[in-house]
Amino acid sequence: MKDFSGNLDNLDWLEAIRWTADGLVPAIAQDAANGDILMMAWMNRESLRLTAEEGQAVYWSRSRSKLWRKGESSGHQQVITDIRLDCDEDVILLKVEQKGGIACHTGRRSCFYRSLKDGQWASVDPVIKDPDAIYGTK
């Protein structure tokens, strides 16, 4: 796990980000080992600060209006190896070590498991583990 805590007390690094009107920024999680895009989620200032402090991905859940620590219910945490900001200062890239090899709540490695084929979205990546086995029956 990379240590980002060197100078996090100075929050100027958060002010450099171009937040949406809702105070959010999109964050892309990328596998640090092979470059695969695993997922996209939203972050607010607090979730990004906590991510940098804790070295594990913390997102903002728009549907639940609360912080969401990736893997809090599944055990599939994302350990941060690098945090990057794009050239327009409005997208965060998290390079991560994906614990358990599953990033998607559907039990797949990546949330981007559908491909456009003949005008239809087709699932092209397998389910690694049944979501009911991960989260329990709802």
VEXVEXKE-388455 format. One record per residue: residue number from 1; x, y, z of N, C-alpha, C in turn. Coordinates in steps of 0.05 Angstrom, whole numbers. Example, Ala and Ser with C-alpha at 12.3 -4.5 7.8 and 13.67 -1.06 7.14 Angstrom:
BEGIN
+-----+--------+--------+--------+--------+--------+--------+--------+--------+--------+
| num |    n_u |    n_v |    n_w |   ca_u |   ca_v |   ca_w |    c_u |    c_v |    c_w |
+-----+--------+--------+--------+--------+--------+--------+--------+--------+--------+
|   1 |    264 |   -114 |    156 |    246 |    -90 |    156 |    264 |    -66 |    156 |
|   2 |    257 |    -45 |    142 |    273 |    -21 |    143 |    258 |      1 |    157 |
+-----+--------+--------+--------+--------+--------+--------+--------+--------+--------+
END
This chain:
BEGIN
+-----+--------+--------+--------+--------+--------+--------+--------+--------+--------+
| num |    n_u |    n_v |    n_w |   ca_u |   ca_v |   ca_w |    c_u |    c_v |    c_w |
+-----+--------+--------+--------+--------+--------+--------+--------+--------+--------+
|   1 |     17 |    -23 |      0 |      0 |      0 |      0 |     18 |     25 |      0 |
|   2 |     12 |     43 |    -18 |     27 |     68 |    -20 |     19 |     87 |      2 |
|   3 |     37 |    102 |     13 |     32 |    121 |     34 |     28 |    149 |     21 |
|   4 |      3 |    159 |     23 |     -3 |    185 |     12 |     -4 |    207 |     33 |
|   5 |      1 |    199 |     58 |     -4 |    216 |     81 |     17 |    237 |     86 |
|   6 |     38 |    239 |     70 |     60 |    257 |     75 |     52 |    286 |     81 |
|   7 |     35 |    298 |     65 |     27 |    326 |     69 |     -3 |    329 |     65 |
|   8 |    -19 |    311 |     75 |    -47 |    312 |     70 |    -61 |    333 |     87 |
|   9 |    -47 |    344 |    108 |    -59 |    365 |    124 |    -64 |    390 |    108 |
|  10 |    -47 |    395 |     88 |    -51 |    417 |     70 |    -71 |    408 |     49 |
|  11 |    -95 |    418 |     49 |   -116 |    408 |     32 |   -117 |    423 |      5 |
|  12 |    -96 |    437 |     -2 |    -95 |    451 |    -28 |    -99 |    431 |    -51 |
|  13 |    -89 |    407 |    -48 |    -91 |    387 |    -69 |   -121 |    381 |    -76 |
|  14 |   -138 |    383 |    -56 |   -167 |    379 |    -61 |   -179 |    403 |    -76 |
|  15 |   -168 |    427 |    -71 |   -179 |    451 |    -84 |   -171 |    452 |   -114 |
|  16 |   -151 |    437 |   -122 |   -143 |    437 |   -150 |   -163 |    422 |   -168 |
|  17 |   -181 |    407 |   -156 |   -200 |    390 |   -171 |   -225 |    407 |   -179 |
|  18 |   -234 |    403 |   -203 |   -258 |    417 |   -213 |   -282 |    399 |   -206 |
|  19 |   -294 |    404 |   -183 |   -317 |    388 |   -174 |   -342 |    396 |   -189 |
|  20 |   -361 |    377 |   -191 |   -387 |    384 |   -204 |   -402 |    403 |   -185 |
|  21 |   -425 |    413 |   -195 |   -441 |    431 |   -179 |   -451 |    416 |   -154 |
|  22 |   -452 |    390 |   -154 |   -460 |    374 |   -131 |   -437 |    368 |   -113 |
|  23 |   -413 |    378 |   -119 |   -389 |    373 |   -103 |   -377 |    345 |   -107 |
|  24 |   -381 |    334 |   -131 |   -371 |    307 |   -137 |   -351 |    308 |   -160 |
|  25 |   -336 |    286 |   -162 |   -317 |    282 |   -184 |   -319 |    252 |   -191 |
|  26 |   -320 |    246 |   -218 |   -319 |    217 |   -225 |   -292 |    206 |   -219 |
|  27 |   -292 |    181 |   -210 |   -267 |    167 |   -204 |   -267 |    140 |   -218 |
|  28 |   -246 |    135 |   -233 |   -243 |    110 |   -248 |   -223 |     92 |   -233 |
|  29 |   -231 |     68 |   -227 |   -213 |     48 |   -214 |   -201 |     31 |   -236 |
|  30 |   -174 |     30 |   -236 |   -159 |     15 |   -256 |   -141 |     -4 |   -242 |
|  31 |   -140 |    -29 |   -252 |   -122 |    -49 |   -241 |    -93 |    -40 |   -245 |
|  32 |    -79 |    -36 |   -223 |    -51 |    -26 |   -224 |    -32 |    -46 |   -238 |
|  33 |    -39 |    -72 |   -237 |    -21 |    -92 |   -249 |    -23 |    -94 |   -279 |
|  34 |    -48 |    -93 |   -290 |    -51 |    -98 |   -318 |    -66 |    -76 |   -334 |
|  35 |    -75 |    -55 |   -320 |    -88 |    -32 |   -334 |   -117 |    -36 |   -339 |
|  36 |   -129 |    -58 |   -332 |   -158 |    -62 |   -337 |   -174 |    -41 |   -322 |
|  37 |   -195 |    -31 |   -335 |   -213 |    -12 |   -321 |   -233 |    -30 |   -306 |
|  38 |   -235 |    -25 |   -280 |   -252 |    -42 |   -263 |   -280 |    -29 |   -258 |
|  39 |   -281 |     -4 |   -254 |   -306 |      9 |   -247 |   -303 |     39 |   -248 |
|  40 |   -326 |     53 |   -246 |   -327 |     82 |   -243 |   -346 |     87 |   -220 |
|  41 |   -339 |    106 |   -203 |   -357 |    114 |   -181 |   -352 |    144 |   -176 |
|  42 |   -367 |    155 |   -158 |   -365 |    183 |   -152 |   -351 |    187 |   -125 |
|  43 |   -337 |    209 |   -123 |   -323 |    217 |    -98 |   -330 |    246 |    -92 |
|  44 |   -332 |    251 |    -66 |   -334 |    279 |    -57 |   -307 |    285 |    -43 |
|  45 |   -305 |    309 |    -32 |   -280 |    317 |    -19 |   -272 |    298 |      4 |
|  46 |   -292 |    291 |     20 |   -286 |    274 |     43 |   -278 |    246 |     34 |
|  47 |   -291 |    235 |     14 |   -284 |    207 |      6 |   -256 |    207 |     -7 |
|  48 |   -249 |    227 |    -22 |   -223 |    228 |    -34 |   -201 |    232 |    -13 |
|  49 |   -207 |    250 |      7 |   -188 |    254 |     29 |   -184 |    228 |     44 |
|  50 |   -206 |    214 |     51 |   -204 |    188 |     65 |   -189 |    167 |     49 |
|  51 |   -194 |    167 |     23 |   -180 |    148 |      5 |   -150 |    152 |      7 |
|  52 |   -142 |    177 |      6 |   -113 |    183 |      7 |   -102 |    177 |     35 |
|  53 |   -117 |    183 |     56 |   -108 |    178 |     83 |   -106 |    148 |     90 |
|  54 |   -127 |    133 |     82 |   -129 |    105 |     89 |   -115 |     86 |     70 |
|  55 |   -111 |     95 |     45 |    -99 |     77 |     25 |   -117 |     56 |     14 |
|  56 |   -143 |     60 |     19 |   -164 |     42 |      8 |   -186 |     60 |     -4 |
|  57 |   -199 |     50 |    -25 |   -219 |     66 |    -39 |   -244 |     71 |    -22 |
|  58 |   -251 |     96 |    -20 |   -275 |    105 |     -7 |   -290 |    123 |    -27 |
|  59 |   -315 |    115 |    -33 |   -331 |    130 |    -53 |   -354 |    144 |    -40 |
|  60 |   -369 |    160 |    -56 |   -393 |    172 |    -47 |   -416 |    158 |    -61 |
|  61 |   -435 |    146 |    -47 |   -458 |    133 |    -58 |   -480 |    154 |    -63 |
|  62 |   -486 |    160 |    -88 |   -507 |    180 |    -94 |   -534 |    168 |    -86 |
|  63 |   -538 |    143 |    -90 |   -565 |    131 |    -84 |   -570 |    130 |    -54 |
|  64 |   -549 |    126 |    -38 |   -553 |    124 |     -9 |   -545 |    150 |      6 |
|  65 |   -533 |    169 |     -9 |   -524 |    194 |      2 |   -506 |    190 |     26 |
|  66 |   -486 |    173 |     23 |   -467 |    168 |     44 |   -441 |    157 |     33 |
|  67 |   -420 |    158 |     50 |   -395 |    147 |     43 |   -397 |    116 |     40 |
|  68 |   -382 |    106 |     21 |   -382 |     77 |     16 |   -354 |     68 |     13 |
|  69 |   -345 |     51 |     32 |   -318 |     40 |     30 |   -320 |     15 |     13 |
|  70 |   -307 |     15 |     -9 |   -307 |     -7 |    -28 |   -299 |    -33 |    -13 |
|  71 |   -317 |    -52 |    -15 |   -311 |    -78 |     -2 |   -322 |    -81 |     26 |
|  72 |   -336 |    -60 |     36 |   -346 |    -61 |     64 |   -365 |    -84 |     68 |
|  73 |   -381 |    -92 |     48 |   -398 |   -115 |     52 |   -389 |   -139 |     37 |
|  74 |   -374 |   -136 |     16 |   -365 |   -159 |     -1 |   -337 |   -169 |      8 |
|  75 |   -321 |   -152 |     20 |   -294 |   -160 |     26 |   -275 |   -154 |      3 |
|  76 |   -285 |   -143 |    -19 |   -269 |   -138 |    -43 |   -259 |   -109 |    -43 |
|  77 |   -241 |   -103 |    -24 |   -230 |    -77 |    -21 |   -212 |    -70 |    -45 |
|  78 |   -207 |    -44 |    -48 |   -188 |    -34 |    -68 |   -166 |    -20 |    -54 |
|  79 |   -142 |    -32 |    -54 |   -119 |    -19 |    -42 |   -107 |      0 |    -63 |
|  80 |   -103 |     24 |    -55 |    -93 |     45 |    -73 |    -63 |     44 |    -77 |
|  81 |    -54 |     44 |   -102 |    -25 |     45 |   -107 |    -18 |     72 |   -119 |
|  82 |    -37 |     87 |   -130 |    -32 |    113 |   -141 |    -58 |    128 |   -145 |
|  83 |    -57 |    154 |   -141 |    -81 |    171 |   -146 |    -72 |    192 |   -166 |
|  84 |    -87 |    194 |   -188 |    -80 |    213 |   -209 |   -104 |    231 |   -216 |
|  85 |    -97 |    255 |   -226 |   -117 |    274 |   -235 |   -113 |    280 |   -265 |
|  86 |   -134 |    280 |   -280 |   -131 |    284 |   -309 |   -125 |    313 |   -316 |
|  87 |   -118 |    318 |   -341 |   -109 |    344 |   -350 |   -130 |    366 |   -347 |
|  88 |   -156 |    359 |   -348 |   -177 |    379 |   -344 |   -184 |    382 |   -314 |
|  89 |   -171 |    367 |   -297 |   -175 |    368 |   -268 |   -203 |    362 |   -259 |
|  90 |   -217 |    344 |   -275 |   -244 |    337 |   -268 |   -250 |    307 |   -268 |
|  91 |   -229 |    291 |   -268 |   -232 |    262 |   -266 |   -209 |    251 |   -250 |
|  92 |   -215 |    233 |   -231 |   -195 |    220 |   -215 |   -190 |    192 |   -226 |
|  93 |   -165 |    184 |   -227 |   -158 |    156 |   -234 |   -145 |    144 |   -209 |
|  94 |   -157 |    122 |   -200 |   -146 |    107 |   -177 |   -133 |     82 |   -189 |
|  95 |   -108 |     78 |   -185 |    -95 |     53 |   -192 |    -97 |     36 |   -167 |
|  96 |   -108 |     12 |   -170 |   -115 |     -4 |   -147 |   -105 |    -33 |   -149 |
|  97 |   -102 |    -45 |   -126 |   -100 |    -74 |   -124 |   -127 |    -84 |   -115 |
|  98 |   -141 |    -98 |   -132 |   -168 |   -107 |   -127 |   -168 |   -133 |   -111 |
|  99 |   -175 |   -131 |    -86 |   -176 |   -155 |    -69 |   -198 |   -174 |    -78 |
| 100 |   -193 |   -199 |    -79 |   -212 |   -219 |    -87 |   -217 |   -221 |   -116 |
| 101 |   -206 |   -202 |   -132 |   -208 |   -203 |   -161 |   -236 |   -195 |   -172 |
| 102 |   -253 |   -185 |   -154 |   -281 |   -178 |   -162 |   -285 |   -149 |   -155 |
| 103 |   -292 |   -132 |   -175 |   -298 |   -104 |   -170 |   -328 |    -98 |   -172 |
| 104 |   -342 |   -114 |   -187 |   -370 |   -109 |   -194 |   -390 |   -123 |   -175 |
| 105 |   -411 |   -110 |   -168 |   -431 |   -122 |   -150 |   -446 |   -145 |   -163 |
| 106 |   -441 |   -149 |   -190 |   -453 |   -172 |   -204 |   -436 |   -197 |   -201 |
| 107 |   -414 |   -195 |   -187 |   -396 |   -217 |   -183 |   -375 |   -220 |   -205 |
| 108 |   -372 |   -200 |   -221 |   -353 |   -200 |   -243 |   -328 |   -184 |   -236 |
| 109 |   -306 |   -189 |   -250 |   -282 |   -174 |   -246 |   -285 |   -144 |   -250 |
| 110 |   -299 |   -137 |   -271 |   -303 |   -109 |   -279 |   -332 |   -102 |   -283 |
| 111 |   -339 |    -77 |   -278 |   -367 |    -68 |   -283 |   -372 |    -65 |   -313 |
| 112 |   -351 |    -65 |   -328 |   -353 |    -62 |   -357 |   -352 |    -89 |   -371 |
| 113 |   -373 |   -105 |   -366 |   -374 |   -133 |   -375 |   -392 |   -136 |   -399 |
| 114 |   -405 |   -115 |   -409 |   -423 |   -116 |   -432 |   -410 |   -103 |   -456 |
| 115 |   -413 |   -115 |   -479 |   -402 |   -104 |   -504 |   -425 |   -102 |   -525 |
| 116 |   -424 |    -80 |   -540 |   -445 |    -76 |   -561 |   -440 |    -95 |   -584 |
| 117 |   -458 |   -113 |   -589 |   -457 |   -133 |   -610 |   -483 |   -133 |   -625 |
| 118 |   -481 |   -126 |   -651 |   -505 |   -126 |   -668 |   -528 |   -110 |   -656 |
| 119 |   -522 |    -87 |   -645 |   -543 |    -70 |   -635 |   -554 |    -78 |   -608 |
| 120 |   -541 |    -97 |   -595 |   -550 |   -107 |   -568 |   -527 |   -107 |   -549 |
| 121 |   -532 |   -103 |   -523 |   -512 |   -106 |   -503 |   -510 |   -135 |   -495 |
| 122 |   -486 |   -146 |   -500 |   -482 |   -175 |   -494 |   -461 |   -177 |   -471 |
| 123 |   -467 |   -195 |   -452 |   -448 |   -200 |   -431 |   -425 |   -216 |   -442 |
| 124 |   -401 |   -206 |   -438 |   -377 |   -219 |   -450 |   -358 |   -229 |   -429 |
| 125 |   -362 |   -222 |   -404 |   -345 |   -231 |   -382 |   -361 |   -248 |   -363 |
| 126 |   -349 |   -269 |   -352 |   -364 |   -287 |   -335 |   -368 |   -276 |   -307 |
| 127 |   -388 |   -287 |   -294 |   -392 |   -283 |   -265 |   -371 |   -300 |   -251 |
| 128 |   -355 |   -288 |   -234 |   -335 |   -303 |   -219 |   -347 |   -316 |   -194 |
| 129 |   -365 |   -301 |   -181 |   -378 |   -311 |   -157 |   -407 |   -300 |   -157 |
| 130 |   -426 |   -317 |   -150 |   -454 |   -309 |   -149 |   -457 |   -287 |   -129 |
| 131 |   -470 |   -264 |   -137 |   -474 |   -242 |   -118 |   -488 |   -250 |    -93 |
| 132 |   -507 |   -269 |    -94 |   -520 |   -278 |    -70 |   -501 |   -290 |    -50 |
| 133 |   -480 |   -303 |    -60 |   -460 |   -315 |    -43 |   -441 |   -293 |    -31 |
| 134 |   -439 |   -271 |    -45 |   -423 |   -248 |    -35 |   -438 |   -232 |    -15 |
| 135 |   -462 |   -224 |    -22 |   -478 |   -205 |     -6 |   -500 |   -217 |     10 |
| 136 |   -507 |   -242 |      5 |   -530 |   -255 |     18 |   -555 |   -248 |      2 |
| 137 |   -575 |   -263 |      6 |   -601 |   -259 |     -8 |   -614 |   -234 |      3 |
| 138 |   -624 |   -218 |    -16 |   -637 |   -193 |     -8 |   -667 |   -196 |     -8 |
+-----+--------+--------+--------+--------+--------+--------+--------+--------+--------+
END
